[in-house]
Amino acid sequence: MELRQLNTFVTVAKFNNFTKAAAYLGYSQSSVTSQIQLLEKELEVHLFDRIGKNIFLTHEGEKLLAYSKQIIKLCDEAKNSITASNELEGTITIGASESLCTLRLPLLFKEFHQRYPAVKMILKMASCNESQTLLRENEIDVAFVISSKICTSEFISDLEFPEPAALLAIPGHPLSFKRHIFPEDITPYTVILSQRGCSYRSTFEKNLEETGVFPKYIMEAGSIQAIKQLTISGIGITLLPRIAVEDELNRNLLVELDWAGTSFDLVTQMLYHKDKWVSPALKAFLDLAKETMKH
C-alpha cells in the first residue's frame, strides 16, 4: 500500500464517485481506477460495490477507510513535527458544542493564537455524540462537550468541571410563581429544546421518562439563540446550560425556575482519543486549555 493510493481511496469514498475524485485530485479517471484496483488486488478484497452508476463502500472498505484516515493524519503530523523551524507549527482540529464555542472557548482560542500564531486551528461545531464519532474516526484531535459525565477507557478526559443547567421561563410565567417545579408541573406547557442528539436535551428527556411525565408539546430549535428568543417570546419553557443565559437572567428577560426533579448533573469535558498521538502543537493546546479553563 502506498500513501498516494490510500489518499485516493479516501477521496473516492468521500465523493462516492471516481470522476469527482479524479477531478478533485487532479488525476485522470483511469489513474484513480488503476490505484483502487491495485489496492484491491494487494488486499485481496473488494473495497467498493459498483451497482449501476453508483458505488458503495463494502464492509472491508469501511474498515480500511478508518485506518486510511489515521495513516494520512499521522503522516501530516509527522511532517509538521520534524519541520526545520523553532516555531511551533501544525494544525489542530477541534470539535465543540455551540454553547462552548460561543461562551467558554473564544478566550482560549485567542490566547493560543497569540502564543502560537503558526498553528492553524480548525473548529467543527458538533454535538456530544457527533464529537465522539469524530474522535473515533480521527476527524478531530480534541473535543469539548457538555453532557452527563463520559466515563470510558476509549477517551482521555484531561479537563472536566460541573456545568449547571437551568430550567427557564419568562418573568410572570405561571411556573415562575411556584416555589418548586416538579416534572408533573410542566405537562401543560410547551417545552422548547435543541435538536435530537443534544446532550442536555437527552438528559432532560431521560429525567422525564423516568417519572412517566411528558410535556404537552416539544418544539425543536436549531440553535441556542433561537431557543432563547422563542422562550423570551413566551411560547414555552426551556432547559439550557446556565452559562448560555447569564446575560438574559441579569437583564430579567428570563427567570430560572426551581427544579425539584432529578438533578441534571451536566459536566463540561475536554476529550481526546486514547490512541491519539499528541503532537507538540496539540500538547500546547491541551496544556493551555487546562490553564485557562479552570473552573
N, C-alpha and C positions, 0 to 999 in steps of 0.2 A: 504494500500500500504506500502511495506517495501522498504527501500533503496536498499537492495540486488536485489529485483525484478526490480526496476527502472534501476539499473545498468545493469542487464541482458537484459532488454528491449532495452536500448540504444545500447548495444553491438550487439544484433541481428539486429537492424536497421542499424548499421554501416556496417555489413558484408552482410546483406540481406540473411543470411544463418544460420540455427540453429546449424549445425555441426561445422562450423568455429567459431561461437560464443562460443560454448561449449569448443572447444579446446583452444581458447584464454583465457577463464575464468578459465579453469581447472575443469569444471563441466562435468558430464555425459550429453549426449544429452537429456535423459529423464528428468533430473533435470531442464534443460533450458526450455524444452517444458512445464513441470509442472508449472514453475514460470510464464510463459507467460499466460497459461490457467487460473491460479488463478487470475492474474491481469485482464484478460478479464472478468472473472466471476464477480469480485468485481465491475468493472466499467460498466458491462452490455453492452459491445461493442466488436466488433472485431477490434483488433489492426493491424492485418495483413491479406491480401488476399493471400490465398495459391492456386496458379494456376500452376498445374503440379508440377514440381520440384522447381519452383521459388516462392518466397514470396515478397510481396509489402506492404508498409505501407498503411493503409486506411486513410481516411480523419481524423478520430478520432485519429489514430495512429500518424499522423503528428502533431496534436495539443499536444498530450501527450509528444511527443519527445521534443518539445521546453521546456515544463515545467520540464521534467525529467533532461535535461541538466542543467537547472538553479538550481534545487534542489541539484544535485550532486555537482555542483560547490560551492554552498553555504555551503554544509556540509564540503567540503575540506577547505574552507576559515574559517569556524568556528573552525575546528581542529587547523589550523595554528594560529588563533588569540588568542587561550587560551593555547598554548603550554607553558610549565613551563620554560621559558627562557627570560632573559632580552634582548637578541639579537633579532633584527628584523628578522623574517623569513617568508617564504611563497613562492608563485610563482606568477609571473606577466607574462601574455601573451600579446604581443604587435604586432599589425598589422601595417605595413608601406609600402609605395611605395619604389621601387628600388632606386630612386634618393635620398630619405630621408635616407634610410638605409645606403647608402654608403657615404653621404656627411654631413648631419646635425646631425644624431643620434649617431655616434660612440663615440664622446666625452661625451655625456650624459650617454651612457651605461657604459663607462669606469669609470666615476666619481661615478655613482650609485653603481657599483660593488665594488669600493674601499671603499665606505661608508658602504655598507650593503652586505658583502660577503656571508651571509647565505641566501639571497633572490635569488631564481632562476629566470632567465629571459628567456622566450621563444619568439623568433622572428618569425613572419609569414609574408612573402612577399605577399602583396596583393594590388590590385588596389583600387581606391577610392570606387567604387561600391562594391567590394568584402569586403572591410573593414567594410562598413556599414552593410552588411548582417551578417558578423561575430559578430559585436557588438549586433545586434538584437538577434542572436542565442546564445549569451553568450559564444562564442568560443574564443573571445579575451577580454581583460579587457580595453584596450585603443588603439586608432588608431591615427596614424599620416598620414594626407592626403594632397595632393596638388590638388586643384580643384577650381572651382568657389565657392564662399563662401556658405557653407552649413548652412542654417538658418531653423531649425526645433526644435520644442519642444521635439522631441524624443531623441536628443543628447545634452549633455552639452559640449560647446566649451570653454575650460579653457585657451587656448592659440591660438592666431592667428596673423599672420602678412603677408604683401604682399609678393608674390613670383614672381618676374619679369620673364617673358618668353622672349625668344629671337628667332627670325627667322634667320636662319644661312645658310651660303654657304661657299664655299672655296674662298680664295682670287683670284681675276681675273674672277670670275663667272660673266656673263653678268649683273645679277641683282646687283652686288656689285658696279657697276658704276652709278646706278640710285640714285638720291638724296632721293626720297621717293618711297616706294613699296606699290602699291595698289593691292587689290585682283585680278584684271584682269591681273596684270603683271606676276603672277605666272602660268597662264594657260598653257604656252608652256613647262613647266618643270615638272620633276618628283619630287614628294614630299615624303620624307621618314618619316614614322610615326610609333609610337608604336602600339601595337595591340588594337583592339576594346575594349572599356571599360576603357581605359586610359583617365583620366580627361582632360589633356591638348590636347589630340587628339580630344576629343569630343568638347571642346571649339573652337578649330581651325576650325573643320568641320562646326560647327554651324555658325561661323562668315562667312564662305564662302557661306554656303547655303542661308544666309540672303541676300547676294548680287547676288545670282544665278550664282556664279563662281565655276568652278570645275577644278582642275589641270589635266594635260594630263594623268598622271599615278600616282597612290599611291602605294608605296612599303611599306610593313609591316616588322618590325624587332622586335625580341623578347626581346631585352634589350637596354638600353641607350648606352652601349659601342658599340654595333653593329650599332646602328643608327649613332653614331659619326663617326665610321670608314667608313661606307658607304658614309656619307656626305663628309668626308675628301678625299675619293677616287674620288669625282666629279660626282657621279651618280645623285645627286639631292640636293634639299634644305630640311631643316627640322625645326621643332619647338621643343624646349626643355626648361626646366627651366634654367635660366641663370647660376644658381649655378652649374649646371652639366657640364658646358663647359667653366668655367673661365680659366682653365689651357690651353685649346686649343685656346682660344681667346688671352691669353697672349703670347702664342708661335706662333701666327699668322697662325695656322693651319686652323682656321675658322674665318670668319668675321660676325659681326652682321648686318643684313640688317635693314634699317629704315622703319619699318612697319607703313603705314599710314591708315590702315584699323581700324576696331573697336578694341578697347583695349581688351586684353585677360583677364585682371583682375583676375589673379590667387592668391590664398592665401594658406599658409600652416596653418593647424589647428590640434589641439590635441583634440580628441573627446572621450567621454565615454557615455554610456547609462544612461539616467536619473534615471532608476530604479536600476542601478548597486550599490551594496554595496561596499563602498570604504574601503577596508581593510587598516590596518596601513601600510603595505608594499606598496600598491597602492598609498596611500596618500603621502608617502615619495617620490615615483617616480614622481607623478604629481607635487609636490612642487619643486623638483629638476629640472624638465623639464622647469617649468616657470622661475626658477632662471638662468638656463644655456642657454636657447634658446631665451632669449630676443633679439629682432631684432633691 
